[in-house]
Amino acid sequence: MLQHVVLMTFKPEVRSEEIDALERLLDDLPNRIVEIQTYEFGRDVLRSARSWDFALVAGFANLDTLQRYQRHPDHLAVAARLGDLCRQIVCVDFESKPLPVVDRDPLEWPLR
């Protein structure tokens, strides 16, 4: 699976209501873009010096499906809105592998 991770820092003048509206737009994307297989996003809760304001993580079957998503008109509309709201946006796309299945009794956790 290809993971698409986006980190955003909002412009100082962006209001919470604008972020609420952005979240509604983002929440609807998986209903409109069939290429999205997994999808999560949210506001930073730690607010540390290293924190970004907002993150999005989406999973795609392969590079082709990610590229179709990136060209989709609904994604382009959200990306344009992000351009209005954000001071900085960075992303990384990487191949992920499923965790191996471990055959052990969950009551024996943690391992010794």
C-alpha positions as CSV (number, residue, x, y, z in Angstrom):
1,M,0.0,0.0,0.0
2,L,1.2,3.5,-0.7
3,Q,0.8,5.9,2.2
4,H,0.2,9.6,1.4
5,V,1.1,11.8,4.5
6,V,0.4,15.6,4.4
7,L,1.3,18.0,7.2
8,M,0.0,21.5,7.3
9,T,0.6,24.8,9.2
10,F,-2.2,27.2,9.0
11,K,-1.8,31.0,8.4
12,P,-2.1,32.9,11.7
13,E,-5.3,34.6,10.7
14,V,-7.2,31.3,9.9
15,R,-10.1,30.9,12.3
16,S,-11.3,27.7,13.9
17,E,-14.6,27.9,11.8
18,E,-12.5,27.8,8.6
19,I,-10.7,24.6,9.8
20,D,-14.1,23.1,10.7
21,A,-15.3,23.8,7.1
22,L,-12.0,22.2,5.8
23,E,-12.6,19.1,7.9
24,R,-16.1,18.8,6.4
25,L,-14.6,19.0,2.9
26,L,-11.9,16.4,3.7
27,D,-14.4,14.1,5.4
28,D,-16.4,13.9,2.1
29,L,-13.5,13.0,-0.2
30,P,-13.6,9.2,0.4
31,N,-17.2,9.3,-0.7
32,R,-16.3,11.0,-3.9
33,I,-12.9,9.5,-4.8
34,V,-12.9,5.7,-5.1
35,E,-9.1,5.4,-5.2
36,I,-8.9,6.2,-1.4
37,Q,-8.6,3.0,0.6
38,T,-7.7,4.4,4.0
39,Y,-8.1,7.9,5.2
40,E,-7.5,9.8,8.5
41,F,-6.9,13.4,9.3
42,G,-7.0,15.7,12.3
43,R,-5.7,18.7,14.3
44,D,-2.5,18.4,16.3
45,V,-3.2,17.9,20.0
46,L,0.2,18.3,21.5
47,R,1.1,21.8,20.1
48,S,4.8,21.3,20.8
49,A,7.5,23.4,19.2
50,R,7.9,20.6,16.6
51,S,4.2,20.2,15.9
52,W,2.4,21.0,12.6
53,D,-1.2,22.2,12.9
54,F,-2.9,19.4,10.9
55,A,-2.2,16.1,9.3
56,L,-3.8,13.8,6.8
57,V,-2.9,10.2,6.1
58,A,-4.4,8.4,3.1
59,G,-3.7,4.9,1.7
60,F,-3.7,4.0,-1.9
61,A,-3.2,0.6,-3.7
62,N,-0.4,1.9,-5.8
63,L,1.2,5.0,-7.4
64,D,-1.3,5.0,-10.2
65,T,-4.3,5.3,-7.9
66,L,-2.5,8.0,-5.9
67,Q,-1.9,10.0,-9.1
68,R,-5.6,9.6,-10.2
69,Y,-6.6,10.9,-6.7
70,Q,-4.3,13.9,-7.1
71,R,-5.8,14.8,-10.5
72,H,-9.4,14.3,-9.3
73,P,-11.5,17.5,-9.5
74,D,-12.7,17.1,-5.9
75,H,-9.2,16.7,-4.6
76,L,-8.0,19.7,-6.6
77,A,-10.8,21.9,-5.1
78,V,-9.7,20.9,-1.6
79,A,-6.0,21.4,-2.5
80,A,-6.9,24.9,-3.6
81,R,-8.6,25.6,-0.3
82,L,-5.6,24.3,1.5
83,G,-3.5,26.8,-0.4
84,D,-5.7,29.6,0.8
85,L,-5.5,28.5,4.5
86,C,-2.0,27.2,4.9
87,R,1.3,28.9,5.4
88,Q,3.2,25.7,4.7
89,I,2.3,22.2,3.4
90,V,4.7,19.2,3.2
91,C,4.0,15.7,2.2
92,V,5.7,12.3,1.9
93,D,4.5,9.2,0.0
94,F,5.9,5.8,1.0
95,E,5.3,2.1,0.5
96,S,4.0,0.4,3.7
97,K,3.9,-3.2,4.5
98,P,1.3,-5.0,6.6
99,L,2.4,-6.0,10.1
100,P,3.3,-9.7,10.4
101,V,0.7,-11.8,12.1
102,V,2.1,-12.9,15.5
103,D,0.7,-16.0,17.1
104,R,0.6,-15.3,20.8
105,D,-1.9,-14.9,23.6
106,P,-2.7,-11.2,23.9
107,L,-2.7,-11.7,27.7
108,E,1.0,-12.4,27.6
109,W,1.7,-8.8,26.5
110,P,4.2,-7.2,27.0
111,L,6.9,-9.5,25.9
112,R,9.6,-10.3,28.4
